């Protein structure tokens, strides 16, 4: 049976890693990538993205106050959750509850539909 070079402990892979400086070079590249990713995560950038010709492709948006308006009122959601699982109103109410929970975790304001 022939072993694949992807398997751990294969002589060809071990030989490549034994080349002088190879492991250190790979480690340096990984550290550089991690540093770059940390920088991007901290500051996504406030300058516009341009293409090769210099035209603006994407401009950063300012921080906006996000508000989610749900399609059901609170009492409609409570009533909908008591329906059978095969009813569409149950799934709409369950979806509304899920969106409201996710919005609360993200600090987004949720507005329920008016009952009028």
N, CA, C and O atoms as a GROMACS GRO file, in nm:
protein
  464
    1UNK      N    1   0.084  -0.118   0.000
    1UNK     CA    2   0.000   0.000   0.000
    1UNK      C    3   0.089   0.125   0.000
    1UNK      O    4   0.185   0.133   0.077
    2UNK      N    5   0.058   0.220  -0.085
    2UNK     CA    6   0.136   0.341  -0.098
    2UNK      C    7   0.078   0.446  -0.005
    2UNK      O    8  -0.044   0.466  -0.002
    3UNK      N    9   0.163   0.513   0.071
    3UNK     CA   10   0.112   0.616   0.162
    3UNK      C   11   0.114   0.751   0.092
    3UNK      O   12   0.201   0.781   0.011
    4UNK      N   13   0.016   0.830   0.126
    4UNK     CA   14   0.004   0.962   0.064
    4UNK      C   15   0.098   1.060   0.133
    4UNK      O   16   0.122   1.048   0.253
    5UNK      N   17   0.154   1.156   0.057
    5UNK     CA   18   0.246   1.252   0.119
    5UNK      C   19   0.176   1.343   0.220
    5UNK      O   20   0.244   1.407   0.300
    6UNK      N   21   0.040   1.350   0.218
    6UNK     CA   22  -0.031   1.437   0.311
    6UNK      C   23  -0.034   1.379   0.452
    6UNK      O   24  -0.057   1.452   0.549
    7UNK      N   25  -0.012   1.249   0.465
    7UNK     CA   26  -0.020   1.186   0.596
    7UNK      C   27   0.096   1.231   0.683
    7UNK      O   28   0.208   1.255   0.636
    8UNK      N   29   0.066   1.242   0.812
    8UNK     CA   30   0.167   1.286   0.906
    8UNK      C   31   0.277   1.180   0.919
    8UNK      O   32   0.248   1.060   0.921
    9UNK      N   33   0.399   1.223   0.927
    9UNK     CA   34   0.509   1.132   0.944
    9UNK      C   35   0.564   1.078   0.813
    9UNK      O   36   0.650   0.989   0.814
   10UNK      N   37   0.520   1.128   0.702
   10UNK     CA   38   0.568   1.083   0.572
   10UNK      C   39   0.711   1.135   0.554
   10UNK      O   40   0.739   1.251   0.587
   11UNK      N   41   0.802   1.052   0.501
   11UNK     CA   42   0.942   1.093   0.489
   11UNK      C   43   0.963   1.217   0.403
   11UNK      O   44   1.052   1.297   0.432
   12UNK      N   45   0.883   1.237   0.299
   12UNK     CA   46   0.902   1.354   0.213
   12UNK      C   47   0.867   1.483   0.287
   12UNK      O   48   0.934   1.584   0.272
   13UNK      N   49   0.762   1.478   0.367
   13UNK     CA   50   0.723   1.598   0.442
   13UNK      C   51   0.826   1.626   0.551
   13UNK      O   52   0.865   1.741   0.569
   14UNK      N   53   0.870   1.524   0.622
   14UNK     CA   54   0.970   1.544   0.726
   14UNK      C   55   1.100   1.597   0.667
   14UNK      O   56   1.167   1.679   0.730
   15UNK      N   57   1.136   1.552   0.547
   15UNK     CA   58   1.257   1.598   0.482
   15UNK      C   59   1.246   1.746   0.448
   15UNK      O   60   1.343   1.821   0.465
   16UNK      N   61   1.130   1.789   0.401
   16UNK     CA   62   1.110   1.930   0.369
   16UNK      C   63   1.122   2.017   0.492
   16UNK      O   64   1.181   2.125   0.488
   17UNK      N   65   1.066   1.970   0.604
   17UNK     CA   66   1.072   2.049   0.726
   17UNK      C   67   1.212   2.052   0.785
   17UNK      O   68   1.244   2.141   0.864
   18UNK      N   69   1.296   1.956   0.748
   18UNK     CA   70   1.431   1.952   0.801
   18UNK      C   71   1.526   2.045   0.726
   18UNK      O   72   1.640   2.062   0.767
   19UNK      N   73   1.480   2.104   0.616
   19UNK     CA   74   1.566   2.196   0.543
   19UNK      C   75   1.601   2.312   0.635
   19UNK      O   76   1.515   2.357   0.711
   20UNK      N   77   1.724   2.362   0.630
   20UNK     CA   78   1.766   2.467   0.723
   20UNK      C   79   1.684   2.594   0.705
   20UNK      O   80   1.671   2.646   0.594
   21UNK      N   81   1.629   2.642   0.814
   21UNK     CA   82   1.555   2.766   0.814
   21UNK      C   83   1.412   2.757   0.768
   21UNK      O   84   1.339   2.856   0.776
   22UNK      N   85   1.368   2.642   0.720
   22UNK     CA   86   1.232   2.628   0.666
   22UNK      C   87   1.128   2.648   0.775
   22UNK      O   88   1.031   2.721   0.755
   23UNK      N   89   1.145   2.583   0.889
   23UNK     CA   90   1.048   2.595   0.997
   23UNK      C   91   1.043   2.738   1.050
   23UNK      O   92   0.935   2.789   1.080
   24UNK      N   93   1.158   2.802   1.062
   24UNK     CA   94   1.162   2.940   1.112
   24UNK      C   95   1.094   3.035   1.012
   24UNK      O   96   1.025   3.128   1.052
   25UNK      N   97   1.115   3.010   0.884
   25UNK     CA   98   1.053   3.096   0.782
   25UNK      C   99   0.902   3.083   0.784
   25UNK      O  100   0.829   3.182   0.774
   26UNK      N  101   0.854   2.959   0.798
   26UNK     CA  102   0.709   2.937   0.806
   26UNK      C  103   0.652   3.004   0.930
   26UNK      O  104   0.544   3.064   0.924
   27UNK      N  105   0.722   2.993   1.042
   27UNK     CA  106   0.675   3.054   1.166
   27UNK      C  107   0.672   3.206   1.153
   27UNK      O  108   0.578   3.270   1.202
   28UNK      N  109   0.772   3.267   1.089
   28UNK     CA  110   0.774   3.412   1.068
   28UNK      C  111   0.656   3.456   0.981
   28UNK      O  112   0.594   3.559   1.009
   29UNK      N  113   0.624   3.378   0.877
   29UNK     CA  114   0.511   3.411   0.792
   29UNK      C  115   0.380   3.405   0.870
   29UNK      O  116   0.294   3.491   0.855
   30UNK      N  117   0.366   3.302   0.954
   30UNK     CA  118   0.244   3.289   1.034
   30UNK      C  119   0.229   3.405   1.131
   30UNK      O  120   0.118   3.456   1.149
   31UNK      N  121   0.339   3.448   1.193
   31UNK     CA  122   0.333   3.561   1.285
   31UNK      C  123   0.297   3.690   1.212
   31UNK      O  124   0.222   3.773   1.265
   32UNK      N  125   0.350   3.709   1.092
   32UNK     CA  126   0.320   3.828   1.014
   32UNK      C  127   0.172   3.831   0.976
   32UNK      O  128   0.108   3.936   0.982
   33UNK      N  129   0.119   3.716   0.938
   33UNK     CA  130  -0.023   3.709   0.901
   33UNK      C  131  -0.110   3.736   1.023
   33UNK      O  132  -0.209   3.809   1.013
   34UNK      N  133  -0.076   3.678   1.138
   34UNK     CA  134  -0.154   3.699   1.259
   34UNK      C  135  -0.150   3.847   1.299
   34UNK      O  136  -0.252   3.902   1.342
   35UNK      N  137  -0.034   3.910   1.287
   35UNK     CA  138  -0.023   4.052   1.319
   35UNK      C  139  -0.109   4.137   1.228
   35UNK      O  140  -0.174   4.232   1.273
   36UNK      N  141  -0.111   4.104   1.100
   36UNK     CA  142  -0.193   4.177   1.004
   36UNK      C  143  -0.341   4.160   1.035
   36UNK      O  144  -0.417   4.256   1.031
   37UNK      N  145  -0.382   4.037   1.066
   37UNK     CA  146  -0.522   4.012   1.098
   37UNK      C  147  -0.563   4.083   1.226
   37UNK      O  148  -0.675   4.135   1.233
   38UNK      N  149  -0.476   4.086   1.326
   38UNK     CA  150  -0.507   4.159   1.449
   38UNK      C  151  -0.527   4.308   1.419
   38UNK      O  152  -0.618   4.370   1.473
   39UNK      N  153  -0.442   4.364   1.334
   39UNK     CA  154  -0.451   4.505   1.298
   39UNK      C  155  -0.585   4.533   1.227
   39UNK      O  156  -0.651   4.633   1.257
   40UNK      N  157  -0.624   4.446   1.136
   40UNK     CA  158  -0.749   4.464   1.061
   40UNK      C  159  -0.869   4.453   1.156
   40UNK      O  160  -0.964   4.530   1.143
   41UNK      N  161  -0.865   4.359   1.250
   41UNK     CA  162  -0.977   4.343   1.343
   41UNK      C  163  -0.993   4.463   1.434
   41UNK      O  164  -1.105   4.501   1.466
   42UNK      N  165  -0.882   4.524   1.475
   42UNK     CA  166  -0.890   4.640   1.563
   42UNK      C  167  -0.940   4.764   1.489
   42UNK      O  168  -1.028   4.834   1.539
   43UNK      N  169  -0.886   4.790   1.372
   43UNK     CA  170  -0.923   4.909   1.296
   43UNK      C  171  -0.956   4.868   1.154
   43UNK      O  172  -0.866   4.851   1.071
   44UNK      N  173  -1.086   4.852   1.123
   44UNK     CA  174  -1.122   4.807   0.989
   44UNK      C  175  -1.088   4.909   0.880
   44UNK      O  176  -1.094   4.877   0.762
   45UNK      N  177  -1.052   5.030   0.919
   45UNK     CA  178  -1.011   5.129   0.820
   45UNK      C  179  -1.118   5.234   0.797
   45UNK      O  180  -1.238   5.205   0.797
   46UNK      N  181  -1.072   5.356   0.779
   46UNK     CA  182  -1.166   5.464   0.754
   46UNK      C  183  -1.140   5.529   0.619
   46UNK      O  184  -1.198   5.633   0.587
   47UNK      N  185  -1.053   5.468   0.541
   47UNK     CA  186  -1.025   5.523   0.409
   47UNK      C  187  -1.096   5.440   0.302
   47UNK      O  188  -1.115   5.320   0.319
   48UNK      N  189  -1.135   5.503   0.193
   48UNK     CA  190  -1.208   5.430   0.089
   48UNK      C  191  -1.120   5.328   0.017
   48UNK      O  192  -0.998   5.344   0.009
   49UNK      N  193  -1.183   5.225  -0.034
   49UNK     CA  194  -1.114   5.121  -0.109
   49UNK      C  195  -1.115   5.162  -0.256
   49UNK      O  196  -1.219   5.200  -0.310
   50UNK      N  197  -0.998   5.155  -0.321
   50UNK     CA  198  -0.988   5.194  -0.461
   50UNK      C  199  -0.941   5.075  -0.544
   50UNK      O  200  -0.877   4.983  -0.493
   51UNK      N  201  -0.973   5.080  -0.673
   51UNK     CA  202  -0.924   4.974  -0.763
   51UNK      C  203  -0.789   5.016  -0.820
   51UNK      O  204  -0.733   5.116  -0.778
   52UNK      N  205  -0.738   4.940  -0.914
   52UNK     CA  206  -0.605   4.966  -0.970
   52UNK      C  207  -0.595   5.099  -1.043
   52UNK      O  208  -0.488   5.159  -1.048
   53UNK      N  209  -0.706   5.147  -1.098
   53UNK     CA  210  -0.702   5.274  -1.170
   53UNK      C  211  -0.723   5.393  -1.078
   53UNK      O  212  -0.718   5.507  -1.124
   54UNK      N  213  -0.747   5.370  -0.949
   54UNK     CA  214  -0.762   5.480  -0.854
   54UNK      C  215  -0.905   5.522  -0.830
   54UNK      O  216  -0.928   5.614  -0.751
   55UNK      N  217  -1.001   5.458  -0.894
   55UNK     CA  218  -1.141   5.494  -0.871
   55UNK      C  219  -1.190   5.433  -0.741
   55UNK      O  220  -1.155   5.320  -0.707
   56UNK      N  221  -1.272   5.509  -0.668
   56UNK     CA  222  -1.325   5.461  -0.540
   56UNK      C  223  -1.429   5.354  -0.566
   56UNK      O  224  -1.525   5.376  -0.639
   57UNK      N  225  -1.410   5.238  -0.505
   57UNK     CA  226  -1.500   5.125  -0.522
   57UNK      C  227  -1.592   5.112  -0.402
   57UNK      O  228  -1.710   5.080  -0.417
   58UNK      N  229  -1.539   5.135  -0.283
   58UNK     CA  230  -1.614   5.115  -0.160
   58UNK      C  231  -1.576   5.223  -0.061
   58UNK      O  232  -1.458   5.242  -0.032
   59UNK      N  233  -1.675   5.294  -0.010
   59UNK     CA  234  -1.648   5.395   0.092
   59UNK      C  235  -1.695   5.343   0.227
   59UNK      O  236  -1.800   5.279   0.235
   60UNK      N  237  -1.620   5.369   0.332
   60UNK     CA  238  -1.661   5.321   0.464
   60UNK      C  239  -1.785   5.396   0.512
   60UNK      O  240  -1.797   5.517   0.493
   61UNK      N  241  -1.874   5.324   0.573
   61UNK     CA  242  -1.993   5.386   0.625
   61UNK      C  243  -1.969   5.428   0.768
   61UNK      O  244  -1.898   5.361   0.843
   62UNK      N  245  -2.027   5.538   0.805
   62UNK     CA  246  -2.017   5.583   0.943
   62UNK      C  247  -2.103   5.496   1.032
   62UNK      O  248  -2.189   5.421   0.984
   63UNK      N  249  -2.079   5.504   1.160
   63UNK     CA  250  -2.160   5.423   1.250
   63UNK      C  251  -2.302   5.477   1.252
   63UNK      O  252  -2.325   5.595   1.279
   64UNK      N  253  -2.395   5.390   1.224
   64UNK     CA  254  -2.535   5.428   1.219
   64UNK      C  255  -2.611   5.356   1.329
   64UNK      O  256  -2.577   5.244   1.366
   65UNK      N  257  -2.714   5.421   1.380
   65UNK     CA  258  -2.799   5.357   1.479
   65UNK      C  259  -2.894   5.264   1.406
   65UNK      O  260  -2.978   5.309   1.328
   66UNK      N  261  -2.881   5.134   1.431
   66UNK     CA  262  -2.961   5.034   1.362
   66UNK      C  263  -3.085   5.005   1.445
   66UNK      O  264  -3.078   4.990   1.567
   67UNK      N  265  -3.199   4.997   1.377
   67UNK     CA  266  -3.325   4.962   1.442
   67UNK      C  267  -3.391   4.854   1.359
   67UNK      O  268  -3.399   4.865   1.237
   68UNK      N  269  -3.439   4.750   1.425
   68UNK     CA  270  -3.509   4.641   1.359
   68UNK      C  271  -3.657   4.652   1.392
   68UNK      O  272  -3.694   4.661   1.509
   69UNK      N  273  -3.741   4.650   1.289
   69UNK     CA  274  -3.885   4.650   1.309
   69UNK      C  275  -3.938   4.512   1.276
   69UNK      O  276  -3.927   4.465   1.162
   70UNK      N  277  -3.996   4.447   1.375
   70UNK     CA  278  -4.050   4.312   1.356
   70UNK      C  279  -4.189   4.319   1.294
   70UNK      O  280  -4.262   4.416   1.318
   71UNK      N  281  -4.227   4.218   1.216
   71UNK     CA  282  -4.356   4.220   1.148
   71UNK      C  283  -4.476   4.186   1.237
   71UNK      O  284  -4.590   4.193   1.191
   72UNK      N  285  -4.452   4.151   1.363
   72UNK     CA  286  -4.561   4.116   1.455
   72UNK      C  287  -4.552   4.202   1.581
   72UNK      O  288  -4.444   4.246   1.620
   73UNK      N  289  -4.666   4.223   1.644
   73UNK     CA  290  -4.669   4.290   1.774
   73UNK      C  291  -4.635   4.187   1.881
   73UNK      O  292  -4.635   4.067   1.855
   74UNK      N  293  -4.604   4.234   2.003
   74UNK     CA  294  -4.564   4.143   2.110
   74UNK      C  295  -4.673   4.040   2.142
   74UNK      O  296  -4.644   3.922   2.159
   75UNK      N  297  -4.799   4.085   2.149
   75UNK     CA  298  -4.906   3.990   2.181
   75UNK      C  299  -4.929   3.891   2.067
   75UNK      O  300  -4.966   3.776   2.092
   76UNK      N  301  -4.906   3.933   1.941
   76UNK     CA  302  -4.918   3.841   1.828
   76UNK      C  303  -4.809   3.734   1.832
   76UNK      O  304  -4.832   3.619   1.795
   77UNK      N  305  -4.690   3.772   1.878
   77UNK     CA  306  -4.581   3.676   1.891
   77UNK      C  307  -4.615   3.573   1.998
   77UNK      O  308  -4.597   3.453   1.977
   78UNK      N  309  -4.663   3.621   2.114
   78UNK     CA  310  -4.699   3.528   2.222
   78UNK      C  311  -4.810   3.433   2.178
   78UNK      O  312  -4.806   3.314   2.208
   79UNK      N  313  -4.908   3.486   2.107
   79UNK     CA  314  -5.018   3.404   2.057
   79UNK      C  315  -4.969   3.304   1.952
   79UNK      O  316  -5.011   3.189   1.950
   80UNK      N  317  -4.880   3.349   1.864
   80UNK     CA  318  -4.829   3.265   1.757
   80UNK      C  319  -4.746   3.149   1.808
   80UNK      O  320  -4.744   3.042   1.746
   81UNK      N  321  -4.676   3.168   1.920
   81UNK     CA  322  -4.594   3.061   1.975
   81UNK      C  323  -4.678   2.947   2.034
   81UNK      O  324  -4.625   2.839   2.059
   82UNK      N  325  -4.808   2.970   2.054
   82UNK     CA  326  -4.896   2.867   2.108
   82UNK      C  327  -4.967   2.789   1.997
   82UNK      O  328  -5.046   2.699   2.027
   83UNK      N  329  -4.941   2.822   1.872
   83UNK     CA  330  -5.001   2.749   1.761
   83UNK      C  331  -4.924   2.620   1.737
   83UNK      O  332  -4.817   2.598   1.794
   84UNK      N  333  -4.979   2.534   1.652
   84UNK     CA  334  -4.911   2.410   1.616
   84UNK      C  335  -4.788   2.439   1.530
   84UNK      O  336  -4.780   2.543   1.465
   85UNK      N  337  -4.694   2.347   1.531
   85UNK     CA  338  -4.569   2.366   1.458
   85UNK      C  339  -4.593   2.372   1.307
   85UNK      O  340  -4.513   2.432   1.236
   86UNK      N  341  -4.699   2.314   1.258
   86UNK     CA  342  -4.725   2.315   1.114
   86UNK      C  343  -4.785   2.446   1.068
   86UNK      O  344  -4.797   2.469   0.947
   87UNK      N  345  -4.823   2.534   1.159
   87UNK     CA  346  -4.882   2.663   1.121
   87UNK      C  347  -4.771   2.765   1.093
   87UNK      O  348  -4.671   2.771   1.164
   88UNK      N  349  -4.793   2.844   0.989
   88UNK     CA  350  -4.693   2.943   0.950
   88UNK      C  351  -4.676   3.051   1.056
   88UNK      O  352  -4.566   3.103   1.074
   89UNK      N  353  -4.782   3.086   1.127
   89UNK     CA  354  -4.774   3.191   1.228
   89UNK      C  355  -4.677   3.151   1.340
   89UNK      O  356  -4.610   3.236   1.398
   90UNK      N  357  -4.670   3.021   1.369
   90UNK     CA  358  -4.577   2.974   1.471
   90UNK      C  359  -4.434   3.005   1.429
   90UNK      O  360  -4.354   3.056   1.508
   91UNK      N  361  -4.400   2.974   1.303
   91UNK     CA  362  -4.264   2.994   1.256
   91UNK      C  363  -4.230   3.142   1.243
   91UNK      O  364  -4.115   3.181   1.265
   92UNK      N  365  -4.327   3.224   1.206
   92UNK     CA  366  -4.303   3.368   1.200
   92UNK      C  367  -4.277   3.423   1.340
   92UNK      O  368  -4.188   3.506   1.359
   93UNK      N  369  -4.354   3.376   1.438
   93UNK     CA  370  -4.333   3.421   1.576
   93UNK      C  371  -4.198   3.373   1.628
   93UNK      O  372  -4.127   3.448   1.695
   94UNK      N  373  -4.162   3.249   1.597
   94UNK     CA  374  -4.033   3.196   1.641
   94UNK      C  375  -3.918   3.274   1.577
   94UNK      O  376  -3.816   3.300   1.642
   95UNK      N  377  -3.935   3.310   1.451
   95UNK     CA  378  -3.832   3.390   1.384
   95UNK      C  379  -3.818   3.527   1.449
   95UNK      O  380  -3.707   3.576   1.468
   96UNK      N  381  -3.930   3.587   1.483
   96UNK     CA  382  -3.928   3.719   1.549
   96UNK      C  383  -3.855   3.712   1.683
   96UNK      O  384  -3.777   3.801   1.717
   97UNK      N  385  -3.881   3.606   1.760
   97UNK     CA  386  -3.814   3.589   1.888
   97UNK      C  387  -3.664   3.574   1.867
   97UNK      O  388  -3.584   3.631   1.942
   98UNK      N  389  -3.626   3.497   1.767
   98UNK     CA  390  -3.483   3.476   1.738
   98UNK      C  391  -3.415   3.606   1.699
   98UNK      O  392  -3.306   3.637   1.748
   99UNK      N  393  -3.478   3.683   1.613
   99UNK     CA  394  -3.421   3.811   1.570
   99UNK      C  395  -3.409   3.906   1.688
   99UNK      O  396  -3.309   3.977   1.701
  100UNK      N  397  -3.511   3.909   1.775
  100UNK     CA  398  -3.507   3.997   1.892
  100UNK      C  399  -3.394   3.958   1.986
  100UNK      O  400  -3.327   4.045   2.042
  101UNK      N  401  -3.371   3.828   2.005
  101UNK     CA  402  -3.262   3.783   2.091
  101UNK      C  403  -3.126   3.818   2.032
  101UNK      O  404  -3.037   3.864   2.104
  102UNK      N  405  -3.109   3.797   1.902
  102UNK     CA  406  -2.983   3.830   1.837
  102UNK      C  407  -2.957   3.981   1.841
  102UNK      O  408  -2.843   4.024   1.859
  103UNK      N  409  -3.062   4.059   1.825
  103UNK     CA  410  -3.048   4.205   1.829
  103UNK      C  411  -3.009   4.250   1.970
  103UNK      O  412  -2.929   4.342   1.986
  104UNK      N  413  -3.065   4.186   2.072
  104UNK     CA  414  -3.031   4.222   2.210
  104UNK      C  415  -2.884   4.193   2.238
  104UNK      O  416  -2.818   4.271   2.307
  105UNK      N  417  -2.832   4.084   2.186
  105UNK     CA  418  -2.692   4.052   2.205
  105UNK      C  419  -2.601   4.153   2.135
  105UNK      O  420  -2.492   4.183   2.184
  106UNK      N  421  -2.645   4.204   2.021
  106UNK     CA  422  -2.565   4.300   1.945
  106UNK      C  423  -2.590   4.444   1.988
  106UNK      O  424  -2.523   4.535   1.940
  107UNK      N  425  -2.685   4.465   2.078
  107UNK     CA  426  -2.715   4.601   2.124
  107UNK      C  427  -2.796   4.681   2.024
  107UNK      O  428  -2.786   4.804   2.020
  108UNK      N  429  -2.875   4.613   1.943
  108UNK     CA  430  -2.956   4.679   1.841
  108UNK      C  431  -3.097   4.697   1.896
  108UNK      O  432  -3.150   4.608   1.963
  109UNK      N  433  -3.157   4.810   1.866
  109UNK     CA  434  -3.292   4.840   1.914
  109UNK      C  435  -3.395   4.763   1.830
  109UNK      O  436  -3.384   4.756   1.708
  110UNK      N  437  -3.496   4.706   1.897
  110UNK     CA  438  -3.601   4.630   1.830
  110UNK      C  439  -3.734   4.701   1.852
  110UNK      O  440  -3.768   4.739   1.964
  111UNK      N  441  -3.810   4.719   1.744
  111UNK     CA  442  -3.943   4.781   1.750
  111UNK      C  443  -4.044   4.679   1.701
  111UNK      O  444  -4.027   4.619   1.594
  112UNK      N  445  -4.149   4.659   1.779
  112UNK     CA  446  -4.256   4.568   1.740
  112UNK      C  447  -4.358   4.643   1.656
  112UNK      O  448  -4.371   4.765   1.667
  113UNK      N  449  -4.429   4.570   1.573
  113UNK     CA  450  -4.533   4.627   1.488
  113UNK      C  451  -4.642   4.686   1.576
  113UNK      O  452  -4.673   4.633   1.683
  114UNK      N  453  -4.701   4.796   1.530
  114UNK     CA  454  -4.813   4.856   1.603
  114UNK      C  455  -4.936   4.770   1.589
  114UNK      O  456  -4.956   4.709   1.484
  115UNK      N  457  -5.018   4.765   1.691
  115UNK     CA  458  -5.140   4.684   1.689
  115UNK      C  459  -5.256   4.753   1.618
  115UNK      O  460  -5.361   4.691   1.599
  116UNK      N  461  -5.241   4.874   1.579
  116UNK     CA  462  -5.354   4.946   1.519
  116UNK      C  463  -5.385   4.909   1.379
  116UNK      O  464  -5.478   4.963   1.319
   0.00000   0.00000   0.00000
